[in-house]
């Protein structure tokens, strides 16, 4: 993937999972992975990893692991005429965030896929449906 593709937010399939492989269990297998600039989404047979690479050097990473049993539904919104990307929303048990009133509410996990990569949106939704919701 070229620099232009990374800067415009295009995902590359087959993310570099080396940053978190040491945390995988022995029987954990990567089903698919996608990389956006520095962040990653990794689908395994046991759950989903959302990897947020932080800071200028990228040495600090935040990893959210969502166990397979916690994924309750998937929703998606395709890119319209003026939209730059489509949205994929994972509804996950126990994922609370504070709203503007300071109350904790159940929130979906949202990630965006550039319009040019609508096929990736379909692929992500199909992976979630096949491996986590079936």
C-alpha positions in Angstrom: 0.0 0.0 0.0 1.4 3.4 -1.0 1.6 6.5 1.2 -1.3 8.2 -0.7 -3.6 5.2 0.0 -2.7 5.3 3.7 -3.3 9.1 3.9 -6.7 8.8 2.2 -7.8 6.1 4.7 -7.8 3.1 2.4 -7.5 -0.2 4.2 -5.0 -2.8 3.4 -6.1 -6.4 3.9 -3.7 -8.5 6.0 -2.6 -6.1 8.7 0.7 -6.5 10.5 -0.5 -8.4 13.6 3.1 -8.6 15.1 2.3 -5.9 17.6 -0.2 -8.1 19.4 0.6 -11.7 18.4 2.2 -12.3 21.8 -1.2 -11.9 23.4 -2.9 -14.5 21.2 -3.8 -17.8 22.8 -2.1 -20.9 21.4 -5.3 -22.0 19.5 -6.2 -18.5 18.3 -6.2 -18.1 14.5 -6.5 -14.9 12.5 -9.5 -15.1 10.1 -9.0 -11.7 8.5 -7.3 -8.4 9.3 -7.5 -4.8 8.0 -5.1 -1.9 8.5 -6.0 1.8 8.3 -3.0 4.0 8.4 -1.8 2.7 11.8 -5.0 1.3 13.4 -6.1 -2.3 12.8 -9.1 -4.6 13.0 -8.2 -8.2 13.5 -10.8 -11.0 13.4 -9.8 -14.2 15.1 -11.7 -17.4 15.8 -12.1 -16.2 19.4 -13.1 -12.6 18.9 -12.2 -9.2 17.5 -9.2 -7.0 18.3 -9.5 -3.2 17.7 -5.9 -1.8 17.7 -5.4 1.9 18.2 -1.8 2.9 17.7 -1.2 6.2 19.5 1.4 8.9 19.8 4.0 10.2 17.4 6.2 7.2 17.5 3.5 4.6 17.6 5.0 2.8 20.5 1.9 3.2 22.6 -1.1 1.0 21.5 -4.5 0.5 23.0 -6.1 -2.9 22.2 -9.7 -3.7 22.8 -10.6 -7.4 22.6 -14.2 -8.3 22.0 -14.9 -11.9 22.8 -17.0 -13.7 20.2 -19.9 -14.3 22.6 -20.1 -10.5 23.3 -20.9 -9.6 19.7 -24.7 -9.2 19.6 -25.4 -7.6 16.1 -23.8 -5.8 13.3 -25.2 -2.8 11.5 -23.8 -0.9 8.5 -24.6 2.2 6.6 -23.4 2.6 3.0 -21.9 5.7 1.6 -24.4 8.1 0.0 -23.8 10.6 -2.7 -21.9 13.1 -0.5 -20.6 10.7 2.1 -16.9 9.9 2.1 -17.2 6.5 3.9 -19.6 3.8 5.1 -20.0 2.9 8.7 -19.9 -0.5 10.4 -21.3 -0.7 13.9 -20.8 -3.6 16.2 -23.3 -3.9 19.0 -21.4 -5.4 21.8 -22.5 -6.5 25.3 -21.0 -4.4 28.0 -19.5 -1.6 25.9 -20.6 1.5 27.8 -19.6 5.1 27.3 -20.5 8.4 29.0 -23.1 10.5 27.1 -23.2 14.3 27.2 -25.2 14.1 30.5 -22.6 12.0 32.2 -24.7 8.9 32.2 -23.3 5.6 31.0 -25.1 4.2 27.9 -24.6 1.1 25.8 -22.8 2.3 22.6 -21.9 0.4 19.5 -18.3 0.2 18.3 -18.1 2.2 15.1 -15.5 2.1 12.4 -15.5 3.8 9.0 -14.6 2.3 5.6 -13.8 4.6 2.7 -16.3 4.8 -0.1 -13.8 3.4 -2.5 -13.7 0.2 -0.5 -17.3 -0.8 -0.2 -16.2 -4.4 -0.9 -14.3 -4.3 2.5 -17.6 -3.2 4.2 -19.3 -6.2 2.8 -16.4 -8.5 3.7 -16.4 -7.2 7.3 -20.1 -7.6 7.7 -20.0 -11.2 6.3 -17.1 -12.2 8.6 -19.1 -10.9 11.7 -22.3 -12.7 10.6 -20.5 -15.9 9.7 -18.1 -16.3 12.6 -19.7 -14.4 15.5 -23.5 -14.4 15.0 -24.2 -17.7 13.2 
